[in-house]
Amino acid sequence: MPLLGDPGHRDMVACLEHLAERIPRPDALVVVSAHWEEALPRITAAPDPPLIYDYYGFPPESYEIRYPCAGEPALAAEIRRLLVDAGISAALDEGRGFDHGMFVPLKIMYPDADIPCVQVSLVNTLDPGEHIAMGRALGALADRGVLVVGSGFSFHNLKAFFGPDTEESRRLNQAFETWLADVCTNPDYTETERTARLIHWHQAPGARFCHPREEHLLPLHVCHGVGQGFGSQRFELNILGKTSSMYLWGSR
């Protein structure tokens, strides 16, 4: 929908374009996508992964999108080594392509597709602590010109997106966004406190309304692990009538 000009995604497109202009151009990209879950972290390792059109019922042109971005097998191997060295079993995947959690944001941010990319899966336990640990293991990449992108959504209740907009739905949406903004950007929390809040995110007000299932929130946990500390900036967006947000780490 963002790539087809949907007006409900204008904020998303504008924010991604702004971020690409603001942050240093990376030498490589690592995308943690909400649309890939495995028993252990898997990493795309093909030199030229194909695109996976992992959605249904959209206009024909949505299946003609191209993003001929190269893979980076050497980086994939390094990611696996970092995870294994941290005690996290991981595997390379030479057969899987890039899903829309990768090519939609990157086509907006880097439309020339001239930066190599590796995609990393979630773990299908959906355990928040595991994903924070994954991010910590990958923290060294940030010092080597690698941009880690958590491709999910701070609000992901599909039924609510297309259901009635009520005072209660707005209250729950805003309550969770307020909580998430505080956890991710408040400099007064210790790292232990911030991590504990993110691990127990489901206790936050409005949590299960915004995330009936948490797969779209967990890429943020990975990014928190990579960046550690508090995020340097929050960007508030309106997407399909719901308040949502993006966070930037490592650019203070």
CORZIQUI-V437690 format. One record per backbone hydrogen bond with DSSP energy under -0.5 kcal/mol. NH is the residue of the N-H (numbers start at 1). CO is the residue of the C=O. If there is no record, write none. Layout:
NH&CO  NH&CO
This chain:
5&2  6&1  9&6  10&7  11&238  13&9  14&10  15&11  16&12  17&13  18&14  19&15  20&16  21&17  22&18  23&19  27&145  28&145  29&116  30&147  31&118  32&30  32&149  33&31  33&120  34&151  36&33  38&122  41&89  43&91  44&119  45&93  46&93  49&46  52&98  53&51  54&52  55&53  62&59  63&60  64&61  69&67  71&47  76&72  77&73  78&74  79&75  80&76  81&77  82&78  83&79  84&80  85&81  86&82  87&84  88&83  89&87  91&41  93&43  98&50  102&99  103&99  104&100  106&102  107&103  108&104  109&105  110&106  113&110  116&27  117&70  118&29  120&31  121&42  122&36  124&38  126&123  128&126  131&127  132&128  133&129  134&130  135&131  136&132  137&133  138&134  139&136  141&138  142&139  143&140  144&141  145&142  146&141  147&28  147&145  148&146  149&30  149&147  150&148  151&32  151&149  152&150  153&216  156&210  158&156  161&157  162&158  163&160  166&164  170&166  171&167  172&168  173&169  174&170  175&171  176&172  177&173  178&174  179&175  180&176  181&177  182&178  183&179  184&180  185&181  186&182  187&185  189&186  194&190  195&191  196&192  197&193  198&194  199&195  200&196  201&198  203&200  204&201  207&204  210&206  211&207  216&213  217&214  218&214  219&215  220&217  221&217  222&218  223&219  224&220  225&221  226&222  227&223  228&224  231&184  232&248  233&248  235&246  236&234  237&244  239&237  239&242  240&8  240&238  242&239  244&237  246&235  248&233
